[in-house]
Amino acid sequence: MKYNFDEIINRRGTGALKYDALEEHFGSPDLLPLWVADMDFATPPFIIEALAERLRHPILGYTVEPADYRPAIVDWIKDHHGWEIRPEWLSFIPGVVKGIGFAVNIFLKPGEKVIIQPPVYHPFRLVPLANGREVVFNPLIEVKGEHRYEMDFENLEKVADKDCKILILANPHNPAGIVWDRETLRRLAEFCSKRGIIVISDEIHCDLALWGKKHIPFASVSDEAAQCSITFGAPTKTFNVAGVVSSYTIIPNKEIREKFFSKLEANELESPHLFAPIATIAAFRKGEEWRRQLLEYIQGNVEFIEDYCAKNLPGIEPWRPQASYLVWLDCRKLGLTQEQLKDLFQNKAGLALNDGTMFGKEGEGFMRFNTAAPRATIAAALERLRSALQ
């Protein structure tokens, strides 16, 4: 089946955060939204059909976990990422960000700290802080001229004191779309394992590796990594079902797993709602061809942005993501302050993008561009930006 990613779908008035919260977050409902990390493509029909089939039954009562829920996840991860996990390592969680907050409260005592590596997904900072924990920063190093970052292990040695007990890893990285290589992940695992630091690996973008890149699960790189890790994943980013919360966690270490799972069970948070397993099974059993076509279309969008900027917006350099549909726009050559940059995009061009400093002060001079939209939308956004700069 050939899927149509060029279809324009009106999401306004549907309760979509990306559209209906524009006025709340940006002060205007009329902006072209390219911020929230969901897609403007139709959710795959095989997921809609699976949910519709269940809704044909007139009772939405208490439910048990479907027999194929865990096998579907196990098989997908083995087939796509070469990591063999056991069903007992798995549990449903009610969202990745909620999982981070839950882990922070379980594994950190007051006074203990979380390490993050900015620029990085802002809840990594906000969630620990909101839960009364200190956040330690180990900024990534920009590799000049290569449009990418590397981890700063020398600085990590300096900032990771005895009170640092958790490191939160974006794997693949958000917002820069880095697929971390095996050696980097092994080195991080060795560092954290020796110091008793648990690595929370957010791998929600793992199935969106582009141009032949291969995602490497953190816990798969060594026994040390497996034994010091909590992995979070979900089909939501890849298959555009963020509103059907269907996240899961994978914990190979028995001690960490029992501590985490017992608290989930005590609060009845391990039980998926009715629709989460249905969407997950449909995605992971029927979704490969749709995913392949999606990745091809996203690659085309990224190439379109690169070509357009090279020809019309030389002051803006898009960093090509190795994974995800999020493009890190380097606007530093425009010579604007961050406030001027936001004014350019929002007030002059009428666009809603994520401000780079949302991801840390290291994001100054950047904006995050969500490219998961029909190409006509991408073209319209870039044309608005060109006109605003002129």
N, C-alpha and C positions, 0 to 999 in steps of 0.2 A: 504494500500500500504506500502511495506517495502522500506524505502529510504536507499540509499547507501552512507554512509559517509566515506567509505574506498577508494572511487574513487580518484585517483590522477589526478588533473586537472592542466595543464600547463598555468600559468597566465603571464608568461614573454612575453613582447612585446605587451601587451593589454592595456598599460597605467595604470596598477595597481600600486598605490603608494607603496604598500607593497613590490613589486618586482622591478619595474622600477625606483624607486628612491633610491635604495640601494647605488649606487655609490655616489650620491649627499649627502646622510646623513651619510654613514659609510665609504666611500672611496673605496668600492669594490662592484662590481655587482654580485659577486660569492658566497655571504653568503647565508645561509639558513635562510629565514626571519620568525621571530616569534615575530614581534613587533607591527605593526599597528593593531588596534582592529577591523579587519574584519575577515571573516572566509574563509578558503580555501575549503569549501564545496560548491557544486552547489546551487545557489539560487533556492528555491523551484519551482517545475515545474508549480504549479498553478499560481504563480506570473508571471513567464515568459510567460505562455499562455495568461494571461490577458493583458499583455503589447503587445504581438504579435497580439492578436485579434484587439486591437485598431490600431495597425500599418497597419493592412490590409485595413483600410480606407485611401484613397489617400490624404486626406487633414488634415494637422496638424495645424489648425487655433486656434483663440481665443476660450477659452472653459469656461464653467460654472462649478461650484462645483457640483459633482454628488450628487443626493439626499441621497444616502446611506453613504456618507463619514462620517458625524458626527455621525449618528446612529451606524455605525460599531465601531467607537472609544468608544462611550458611552457604548455599549453592552459589548465590550471586557473588559473594565476596571471594569465594574460592575461584570461580570462573574468571572474574574480572581483575582480581588483585593478587591471586596466588596465595592467599592467606587461609589456612585451614583452621577454622574455629569450631568449638564444641557448642552444642545447643545450650548447655548449662552455663556457659559464659555470658549468655545473652539475657537482657531484660528490656522490656519496654520502658521508656521514660517520657514524661509529658513535655518534651521540648529540650533542645540542646542547651539553651541558655538557662533554663530551669535546672537542668542536670548539673551545670557548672555551679550554680548557687547551692544546690543540695550537697555537692561534693565539698565545697568550701566549708559548709557548716559541719559536715561529718569529720573531715580530716584535719581541720585547722582549729587549734585552740586560740583563745584570745591572745594577741601578741604575735602570733605566727603569720607568715607572709606568703604572698603569691608573686611569682615572677611572670612578667609578660614581656614580649619583644615587639615594641612599636616600630613603625606604624602598624597597627593591628586592629582587628574587629573590636569596636568600642566596649561591648559588654564584658570583654575580658578584664577591663579596668573597672567598669562601673559596678558590676555585680559583686566582686569582693569588697569594694569600698562600701557599698550599700549594706553589706553584711558585717561591717565593722572590722574588716581585715585590712592590713597594710599591703600596698602594691609596690613591688620593686621593679624598676625598669632596666631592661637590657636591650637598648635599641639595636635594630638591625643595621648593618653596614651597607651603604649604597656602593655598588660596583660601578664606578664611573664609566660612562660610555656604553654600558651593557643593558641598561634599563632593568635592573634586578637588584636584589639584596642578598646578603649572606649573613649568617649568624655570627655574632661577636663572642667567641668562646673566651678570649682573653678578658674581656670585660665581665663576662658571666662569672668567671673565677673571683672577680673582685666584689661583685654585688651580692652573690649568693652566700649569705651568712648562715649561721646555724639555725636561725628562725625561719628560713625559707623552706617550706614543706610541699608546695605545689608549684609547678610550672605549667602554664596553659599554652598549648601549641596550636597554631592554625595550620593544618596540613590537609589539603593545599592552603597556601597563605591567602588571607583576605585582608587588605584589598589588592595586593600586587600580583596575585595569581601564580605564585611560585609553587612548582612541584619539587619538594625537598628531595635531594638525592640520598641514596642509601648511606653513604659515608657520613653525611651531616647528621642524619637521624641516629646512626650508630654512636657517633661521638656524643650526641646529646644524651642518649640512653646511658652510656658509660658514666658521664658526668653526674646525671641525676641519681642513678642507681647507687653510686658510691656515697652519696650524701643523704640518702633516704628521702629524696624528693619524688613525689608522684607526678607523672606527666599526664595531664588531661589533653588528649589529642582530639580536637574538633575536626572531623573528616567529612563534614556534610557536603563539601564540594568534590568529593573523591571521584565521582563518576563523570566529571565534566573535564577530564584532561583532554587537551587539544593538540592538534598536529602530531599525533603519534606518541605523545608523552605518556608515561605510565605512572600512575599514583602508587606510592609505596606506603602501606599502612605502618605507622610508627611501631606498633607492637610486634610486627613481623620481622624486624631487622635483626633481632638478637634475643637471646633468652633474657638478658638484662632488661631490654625494652619491654618484653612481655610481662615481666614480673614487677615493673614499676609503673604500669600504664592503666589508664581508663580511657577507652575510645568511645567517642560519640559519633553516631551516624544517623542517616535518614534518607528516604527516597525523595524528600520534599523539594530540594533545590532542582534535582535532575528532572523530575516529572511534574513540577509545578503544582504541588498539592500542599503548600505550606499551611493552608487553612484546615487541612485534615492532619492534625498533629500526630505524627507517626514515627517519632524518634526512637532510637534504641541505644543501649550501651553494651560494650563488650569488655569484660574484665577477666583475663586469664589467671591472675594471681588469686589464690583461694582466700587468703586472709583479707585482702582488699575487697574482693568480691562479696564475701560474707558480711563484712561491715557495711558496705554500700547497699547490698540487696536487702539486708535485714531492716534497714531504715526505710527503704522504699516500701517494703511489705508492711511495716508498722504503720505507715501513713497511707496505705492502699494506693500507692503511686505506680506500682509495677503492673497494674491491670490496664490493658489498653481499652480505650473506648470502642464502641461497636465498629466504627468505620476504619480505624487505623490499620488493623491487620488486612482488611479487605483491599484497601488501597495499596498496601505494601506488597501483598501477594501478586496482585494484578501487575504492578510495576515491575517486579523482579522476575515474574514468570513470562510476561508478554511484552516487555518494554524495550528489548535490545534494538530492534530495527528503528523504532521511534527515536531512541537515544542517538543512534548513529546519524540519522538525518538531522536531528537537532544540532549535534556538534558541527556537522558540515555547514549548517546555516549560520551558527554563531561565528565560525571561522570566517565565513564570508562577510559578516557584519564587521568583525574586527579589521579585516583587510580593507573594507570600504572606509572605515574610520581612518586607518593609516594613510590610505591614498588621498582622502579628502584633506586631511590635516597637512600632508606634505605639499599639496598643491595650493591650498587656500588658507591654512592656518599655521604658518611656519613657526609661530611662537608657542604652539602646543604640540607636545610629543606624547603620543599614546604609548604606554608600555604594553607590549604584547603579552597577554596572560598565557601561561602554560596550562592553566586550568581555570574554569569558571567563565561566566559571561560578564564579569566585571572588569572594566578597563581603568587603569590608574593613569589619569591624564596629568602629565607633567607640564604645568603652565608657567614654570619659573622664568622662562625667557621673555614672558610678557612684561616682567619687571613691575608687577603689581603687588601691593600688600594683600594679605588674605581677605581683608574686608573689601578691598577693591575687586578682588577676584570673585568673591561671592556676589557682589553687586553686578558685575559683568554678566555672570551666568543667570542670576535670578531676575534682577530688575531690568536689565537691558536686553537680554536674550530670551527671557521668559521661560527659563529651564529650571527644573528642580533636580539638582544633583547632590550627592553627599559631599560636604565640605571636608577637604583632606585632613584638617586638624581635628576632626572628630575621632580620627584614628591615632591621635597623639601629635605632639608638636612637630614630630618628624614629617608629618604630612603637609606642612606648610608649603604652599605653592602648587598643591595638587588638588584635583577633584576626582571623585569616583563616579564613573559613567556605567550605568546598567545597559548593556547592549542587547538584552534578551527581549527584543521587540521587532515587529516587522521592519524591513529595511526602509520602507517609506517613512516610518517614524524616525529612524536614525538619520536619514537624509534631511528631514525637516528640522530636526534638532541642530544638526551641523550648519544648515543654512541660516538658522536664527543666530547662531553663534558668529558666523562669518559677518552677517549684517551688523550685529552689535559691535564687533571689533572695527568694522569700517566706520 
